[in-house]
């Protein structure tokens, strides 16, 4: 009989109260349905719709509330910004679901989480208006995070990746981009209430997304190359910073994950709306109702 792999204390840090290192959640505090938001302040905007609350936990940029909406138990959790934070959040959520903290071994019965990120983004096609909601059917990671994990190719669309690298003449000094598809179940759930396409996940907000303040991007035409990419009718719809590592890690771990984003900037037209909160609130309510129906 194969002895279960024991996870080292230095690889997974657990506090004396039984909570995981960064998130400070205990296994029993995590629901099977998890809503992820970047801004800790947005956690309360989601949780305000809950019928009841079980617990609230906060540590650093990670704030969590577990409760129920229309009878479905849910956890809403803030991730902060960027791929590095998604690496922490996804690893610790999976550990909470699938690791026995007492023995430091994987649980024999795998728990499958449903993870939905609710974010904001900039649109990359001229016909997408501010306030619209985009479903990331495919996420393209320019962050390189998934490339550090074994099995990366098994969850990625290698044909789309190769076509994109050729189309853009991708700079080999940058991380190799990876393309990963969202959960089919979640794609079907949101198909009638969102626009869909490819989402670009950038490793930064400024030059990685083609913005220029005092420093100039290395490739001034990169955004045009991204916007003009077309793979079997799929085009890039938006820029954000978390979708690709979320979806990629979820697929490697055996969870369902997807991203919805409210458009708050029109990158092609160079326009943005600072008063976007009503659009986000509409996305939140729609998402809660959809998740409660499954």
C-alpha positions as CSV (number, residue, x, y, z in Angstrom):
1,X,0.0,0.0,0.0
2,X,1.4,3.4,-1.0
3,X,1.9,5.7,2.0
4,X,0.1,9.0,1.7
5,X,2.3,12.0,1.0
6,X,2.9,14.1,4.1
7,X,2.8,17.8,3.4
8,X,5.7,19.6,5.2
9,X,4.9,22.3,7.8
10,X,7.1,24.6,5.8
11,X,5.1,23.9,2.6
12,X,1.7,24.5,4.3
13,X,1.7,26.6,7.4
14,X,-1.2,26.0,9.8
15,X,-1.9,28.2,12.8
16,X,-2.4,26.8,16.3
17,X,-6.2,27.5,16.0
18,X,-6.4,25.2,12.9
19,X,-6.6,28.0,10.3
20,X,-4.6,28.2,7.2
21,X,-1.7,30.7,7.1
22,X,-2.8,33.7,4.9
23,X,-6.6,33.3,4.7
24,X,-7.0,32.5,8.5
25,X,-10.0,30.3,7.6
26,X,-10.6,26.9,9.2
27,X,-11.8,24.0,7.0
28,X,-15.3,24.1,8.4
29,X,-15.7,27.8,7.6
30,X,-15.4,27.3,3.8
31,X,-18.5,26.8,1.7
32,X,-18.4,24.7,-1.6
33,X,-19.5,27.9,-3.5
34,X,-16.9,30.6,-3.3
35,X,-17.2,34.1,-4.7
36,X,-13.8,35.9,-5.2
37,X,-13.4,39.7,-5.3
38,X,-10.2,41.7,-5.5
39,X,-11.2,44.6,-3.2
40,X,-11.8,43.7,0.5
41,X,-14.4,46.4,0.6
42,X,-16.4,44.5,-2.1
43,X,-16.8,41.6,0.3
44,X,-19.5,43.5,2.3
45,X,-21.3,44.5,-0.9
46,X,-21.7,40.8,-1.7
47,X,-22.4,39.6,1.8
48,X,-25.0,42.4,2.3
49,X,-27.3,40.2,0.1
50,X,-26.9,37.1,2.3
51,X,-29.9,35.8,4.2
52,X,-27.6,34.8,7.1
53,X,-23.9,34.9,8.2
54,X,-21.9,32.2,9.9
55,X,-18.6,33.9,10.3
56,X,-16.3,36.8,9.2
57,X,-12.5,36.5,9.1
58,X,-10.0,39.1,8.0
59,X,-6.2,39.0,7.6
60,X,-4.1,41.3,5.5
61,X,-5.9,41.8,2.2
62,X,-7.9,38.6,2.7
63,X,-11.4,39.2,4.1
64,X,-14.0,36.4,4.1
65,X,-17.6,36.0,5.0
66,X,-19.5,32.7,5.0
67,X,-23.2,32.7,4.9
68,X,-26.2,31.7,2.7
69,X,-28.1,33.3,-0.2
70,X,-31.5,31.8,-0.9
71,X,-30.6,28.7,1.1
72,X,-27.2,28.1,-0.7
73,X,-24.2,28.3,1.5
74,X,-21.5,30.6,0.1
75,X,-18.2,32.1,1.0
76,X,-17.2,35.5,-0.4
77,X,-13.4,36.2,-0.2
78,X,-11.2,39.1,-1.2
79,X,-8.0,38.1,-3.0
80,X,-6.2,41.4,-3.4
81,X,-4.6,42.2,-6.8
82,X,-2.6,40.0,-9.1
83,X,-1.5,36.5,-10.0
84,X,0.7,36.1,-6.9
85,X,-2.3,36.6,-4.6
86,X,-4.3,34.1,-6.7
87,X,-1.5,31.5,-6.2
88,X,-1.9,31.9,-2.4
89,X,-5.7,32.0,-2.4
90,X,-6.2,29.0,-4.7
91,X,-3.6,26.8,-2.9
92,X,-5.0,27.6,0.5
93,X,-8.7,27.2,-0.5
94,X,-7.8,23.8,-2.0
95,X,-6.0,22.8,1.1
96,X,-9.0,23.8,3.2
97,X,-11.1,21.6,1.0
98,X,-8.8,18.6,0.4
99,X,-6.1,18.3,3.1
100,X,-6.5,16.7,6.5
101,X,-4.8,19.3,8.7
102,X,-4.3,16.8,11.5
103,X,-2.4,14.3,9.4
104,X,-1.1,16.7,6.7
105,X,-2.2,14.3,4.0
106,X,-4.7,14.6,1.2
107,X,-8.3,13.6,2.0
108,X,-9.4,10.4,0.2
109,X,-12.7,12.0,-0.9
110,X,-12.0,15.0,-3.1
111,X,-14.2,18.1,-2.5
112,X,-14.9,20.1,-5.7
113,X,-15.4,23.8,-5.2
114,X,-17.3,26.2,-7.5
115,X,-15.3,29.5,-7.7
116,X,-16.5,32.6,-9.4
117,X,-14.4,35.8,-9.6
118,X,-16.3,39.1,-9.8
119,X,-14.0,41.8,-11.1
120,X,-13.7,44.9,-13.2
121,X,-11.9,45.3,-16.5
122,X,-11.0,47.4,-19.5
123,X,-12.7,46.5,-22.9
124,X,-10.5,45.7,-25.9
125,X,-13.1,45.7,-28.6
126,X,-14.8,49.0,-29.8
127,X,-18.4,47.6,-29.6
128,X,-18.2,46.8,-25.9
129,X,-19.7,49.5,-23.7
130,X,-18.9,50.6,-20.2
131,X,-21.2,48.8,-17.7
132,X,-21.4,45.5,-19.7
133,X,-20.5,42.2,-18.1
134,X,-18.0,39.9,-19.7
135,X,-17.6,36.2,-19.1
136,X,-14.0,35.0,-19.6
137,X,-14.7,31.9,-21.7
138,X,-10.9,31.6,-22.2
139,X,-8.3,33.4,-20.2
140,X,-4.8,34.1,-21.6
141,X,-2.2,34.4,-18.9
142,X,0.7,36.8,-19.6
143,X,1.7,36.4,-15.9
144,X,3.6,33.2,-16.3
145,X,2.3,31.7,-13.0
146,X,0.9,28.5,-14.4
147,X,4.2,27.7,-16.1
148,X,5.7,26.9,-12.6
149,X,3.3,24.0,-12.1
150,X,3.6,20.4,-13.4
151,X,0.8,19.5,-15.8
152,X,0.4,23.0,-17.2
153,X,0.1,21.7,-20.8
154,X,-2.7,19.3,-19.8
155,X,-5.1,22.1,-18.9
156,X,-4.2,24.6,-21.6
157,X,-5.3,25.1,-25.2
158,X,-1.9,24.7,-26.9
159,X,-3.3,25.3,-30.4
160,X,-4.6,28.7,-29.3
161,X,-1.4,29.5,-27.5
162,X,0.8,28.7,-30.6
163,X,-1.5,30.8,-32.9
164,X,-1.3,33.7,-30.5
165,X,2.5,33.6,-30.2
166,X,2.8,33.5,-34.0
167,X,0.3,36.3,-34.5
168,X,1.9,38.7,-32.0
169,X,5.5,37.7,-32.6
170,X,5.6,37.3,-28.8
171,X,8.8,38.6,-27.1
172,X,10.7,35.5,-25.8
173,X,12.0,37.6,-22.9
174,X,8.5,37.6,-21.5
175,X,6.8,34.7,-19.9
176,X,5.2,32.2,-22.3
177,X,1.5,33.0,-22.5
178,X,-1.0,30.2,-21.6
179,X,-4.6,29.8,-22.6
180,X,-7.1,28.0,-20.3
181,X,-10.9,27.6,-20.6
182,X,-13.4,28.3,-17.9
183,X,-15.7,25.7,-16.4
184,X,-18.2,24.4,-18.9
185,X,-20.9,24.3,-16.2
186,X,-20.4,28.0,-15.3
187,X,-20.1,29.0,-19.0
188,X,-23.6,27.5,-19.6
189,X,-24.9,29.1,-16.4
190,X,-24.0,32.6,-17.5
191,X,-24.4,32.2,-21.3
192,X,-27.6,34.3,-21.6
193,X,-26.6,37.2,-19.3
194,X,-23.0,38.1,-20.4
195,X,-20.8,38.6,-23.4
196,X,-18.1,36.0,-23.9
197,X,-14.6,35.8,-25.4
198,X,-11.0,35.8,-24.4
199,X,-9.7,37.7,-21.4
200,X,-6.1,38.8,-21.2
201,X,-4.6,38.5,-17.7
202,X,-1.7,40.9,-17.3
203,X,1.0,40.8,-14.6
204,X,0.6,44.6,-13.9
205,X,-1.8,47.5,-14.4
206,X,0.3,49.9,-16.4
207,X,2.8,48.9,-19.1
208,X,1.7,45.2,-19.1
209,X,-1.7,46.5,-20.2
210,X,-0.3,49.0,-22.6
211,X,-0.7,52.1,-20.4
212,X,1.9,54.9,-20.5
213,X,2.4,57.4,-17.7
214,X,6.1,58.3,-17.4
215,X,7.5,55.0,-18.6
216,X,6.9,53.7,-22.1
217,X,5.9,50.1,-22.8
218,X,8.6,48.1,-24.6
219,X,6.2,47.3,-27.4
220,X,3.8,50.1,-28.3
221,X,1.9,47.9,-30.7
222,X,1.3,45.0,-28.3
223,X,-2.3,45.9,-27.6
224,X,-3.1,46.3,-31.2
225,X,-1.7,42.8,-31.8
226,X,-3.8,41.4,-29.0
227,X,-7.0,43.2,-30.1
228,X,-6.6,41.9,-33.7
229,X,-6.1,38.2,-32.7
230,X,-8.9,35.9,-33.8
231,X,-9.0,32.2,-33.1
232,X,-12.0,30.3,-34.6
233,X,-14.2,33.4,-34.0
234,X,-12.9,34.1,-30.5
235,X,-11.4,37.5,-29.9
236,X,-9.9,39.2,-26.9
237,X,-12.6,41.1,-25.0
238,X,-10.9,42.6,-22.0
239,X,-7.8,43.1,-19.8
240,X,-7.7,42.2,-16.1
241,X,-5.2,40.7,-13.7
242,X,-6.4,37.4,-12.1
243,X,-8.6,35.3,-14.3
244,X,-5.9,33.0,-16.0
245,X,-4.1,31.8,-12.9
246,X,-7.5,31.3,-11.1
247,X,-8.9,29.2,-14.0
248,X,-5.6,27.3,-14.6
249,X,-5.0,26.3,-11.0
250,X,-8.7,25.4,-10.6
251,X,-8.4,23.0,-13.6
252,X,-5.2,21.4,-12.2
253,X,-6.8,21.0,-8.8
254,X,-10.2,19.7,-10.0
255,X,-12.4,22.7,-9.2
256,X,-14.9,24.6,-11.4
257,X,-13.8,28.3,-11.9
258,X,-14.7,31.2,-14.0
259,X,-14.5,35.0,-14.1
260,X,-17.1,37.7,-14.7
261,X,-16.0,41.3,-15.1
262,X,-17.8,44.6,-15.3
263,X,-16.4,46.9,-17.9
264,X,-15.3,50.2,-16.3
265,X,-12.9,51.4,-19.1
266,X,-13.1,51.4,-22.9
267,X,-9.4,51.0,-23.8
268,X,-9.9,51.4,-27.6
269,X,-11.8,54.7,-27.1
270,X,-9.6,55.7,-24.2
271,X,-12.6,56.3,-21.9
272,X,-13.2,55.3,-18.3
273,X,-16.0,55.7,-15.8
274,X,-15.1,56.4,-12.1
275,X,-18.8,56.0,-11.2
276,X,-19.0,52.3,-12.0
277,X,-20.4,50.9,-8.7
278,X,-24.0,50.6,-9.8
279,X,-22.9,48.3,-12.7
280,X,-20.8,46.2,-10.3
281,X,-23.8,45.9,-7.9
282,X,-26.0,44.6,-10.8
283,X,-23.3,42.0,-11.6
284,X,-23.2,40.9,-8.0
285,X,-27.0,40.4,-7.7
286,X,-27.2,38.5,-11.1
287,X,-24.3,36.2,-10.1
288,X,-25.8,35.4,-6.7
289,X,-29.1,34.5,-8.2
290,X,-27.4,32.3,-10.9
291,X,-25.2,30.5,-8.3
292,X,-28.2,29.9,-6.0
293,X,-30.0,28.2,-8.9
294,X,-27.5,25.3,-9.3
